[in-house]
Amino acid sequence: MATSTTELTYSTIFAPSLTALKSHLKMRLAPSSLRSAQHISGLGKNYITERGRVESVAAYTKFIQRYCLLNFLSCLELGGGVTFEKGDSPNSTLVGLNEKVVLPWNEGAFYADCGLSLERHWVRVMLGEFPEIRRRSLGGGRRGGLTVQDDLSKHLLQILVNLDDEYCGAVLDSKQRDDSRGKRVVPLYGETHASASVDPVCVGVKREGQVIRDRIENVKKNFGAGRRSKL
């Protein structure tokens, strides 16, 4: 459990170990991996509906893509470009993922002790989630990349904005549903619960979304047309 002094940020929530776990679960729920919903390893006597499987895959996909694209944005901020190597296999995973529970704020030291590097993990995952990157940036060569000016980069950054907007909307909708239900069944609910417009979680999610938009605009401004990237 995180202590009171541990700040839960995007870097700890969208962490390599959690993303690797979600990638593994997404793979296990893929239609090609299943004969039926009852053949999921570990499901036991429980069951999952097709609707539940589809919604689970969609949720894992959104998490994985946000992880990749947040790292992509951070890399663009450093130099206006991202390099991809032929050896960045999209099928790579973190060895020892299920051997020990690793808290996100401790995983850097844990994987370093195991001799594993997390530096390129997001790149490998990103190439798996967005195969178009591998085809367009690498082609038949051994090294390639993307800069802020590339249309594909702009498209990927817009996907990040859209994912964050969708997440923010889902959080607000959930809070508003809770408020609506609470007012019907809990006396004085409105006097003891903050509304969605001032709720700290809702406000924080909206603020994080705006921060990402501002970061993207700053990247475009700093490394846009006429500016030379370090790629």
C-alpha positions, -999 to 999 in steps of 0.1 A, spaced: 0 0 0 12 35 -8 21 55 23 7 90 30 39 104 15 37 85 -18 23 106 -45 2 87 -70 10 103 -104 6 91 -140 42 77 -137 32 54 -109 -3 45 -122 8 40 -158 38 19 -148 56 -8 -168 47 -36 -145 10 -28 -144 10 -23 -182 28 -56 -188 2 -73 -166 -27 -57 -186 -10 -66 -219 -9 -102 -207 -45 -102 -196 -56 -86 -229 -38 -113 -248 -55 -140 -227 -89 -125 -235 -83 -123 -272 -107 -144 -293 -77 -163 -308 -67 -174 -273 -101 -187 -264 -122 -217 -273 -150 -202 -252 -153 -178 -222 -152 -209 -199 -117 -218 -211 -99 -189 -195 -72 -201 -172 -79 -193 -136 -115 -185 -141 -125 -216 -120 -163 -219 -115 -169 -183 -125 -178 -172 -159 -175 -142 -182 -200 -131 -208 -189 -121 -243 -199 -85 -234 -177 -86 -204 -148 -99 -224 -151 -72 -250 -154 -45 -224 -124 -58 -205 -103 -59 -236 -113 -23 -245 -105 -11 -209 -70 -28 -210 -64 -14 -245 -71 22 -233 -48 18 -203 -20 4 -224 -23 31 -251 -24 59 -225 8 44 -210 25 43 -244 14 78 -255 22 95 -222 58 82 -226 58 92 -262 48 127 -252 76 128 -226 101 117 -251 90 143 -276 94 170 -249 131 160 -245 141 165 -281 112 167 -305 116 131 -317 116 94 -309 139 68 -323 129 32 -330 153 3 -333 149 -29 -353 154 -48 -321 124 -32 -304 103 -63 -307 66 -57 -300 64 -91 -285 89 -84 -258 77 -86 -222 90 -82 -187 106 -114 -175 95 -124 -140 63 -103 -142 42 -128 -122 70 -141 -100 67 -113 -74 43 -85 -66 61 -52 -75 46 -19 -64 49 7 -92 70 31 -71 95 2 -63 97 -14 -97 127 5 -110 149 -9 -83 134 -43 -85 139 -48 -123 174 -32 -120 183 -59 -95 170 -85 -120 192 -70 -147 163 -58 -167 159 -24 -183 125 -6 -184 138 22 -206 126 7 -239 96 -11 -225 70 15 -235 85 16 -270 81 -22 -275 45 -20 -262 37 9 -284 50 -9 -315 26 -37 -307 -4 -14 -301 3 7 -331 18 -15 -359 16 14 -383 45 31 -365 67 1 -372 58 -1 -408 61 37 -415 91 46 -393 112 15 -397 102 0 -430 131 -23 -441 157 -3 -422 174 -10 -388 166 24 -373 139 50 -377 118 75 -358 91 101 -355 93 138 -350 66 162 -338 61 174 -374 51 140 -387 14 135 -394 15 101 -375 29 119 -344 1 144 -345 -24 116 -349 -10 97 -319 -11 128 -298 -47 134 -307 -55 98 -297 -39 107 -263 -62 137 -260 -92 117 -270 -84 90 -244 -80 115 -217 -113 133 -226 -131 99 -225 -116 91 -192 -125 125 -177 -161 121 -190 -164 86 -175 -152 99 -141 -177 128 -141 -205 105 -153 -198 81 -125 -198 108 -98 -230 123 -112 -247 89 -111 -235 84 -75 -249 119 -66 -282 112 -82 -286 78 -64 -273 93 -31 -299 121 -31 -327 96 -35 -317 72 -7 -294 91 18 -309 119 40 -290 152 37 -267 137 11 -262 170 -6 -250 186 26 -223 160 33 -210 152 -2 -193 175 -27 -209 178 -61 -191 167 -92 -182 203 -101 -161 207 -69 -152 171 -61 -114 168 -57 -112 137 -78 -132 152 -107 -114 185 -105 -81 167 -105 -89 146 -135 -99 177 -155 -68 194 -144 -46 165 -155 -63 165 -189 -56 202 -193 -20 197 -183 -16 171 -211 -32 194 -236 -8 222 -226 22 199 -228 12 189 -263 8 225 -274 42 234 -259 59 205 -278 44 217 -311 55 252 -303 90 242 -293 97 217 -320 72 226 -348 79 236 -384 112 254 -388 126 240 -355 152 212 -358 147 182 -336 175 162 -320 165 130 -337 
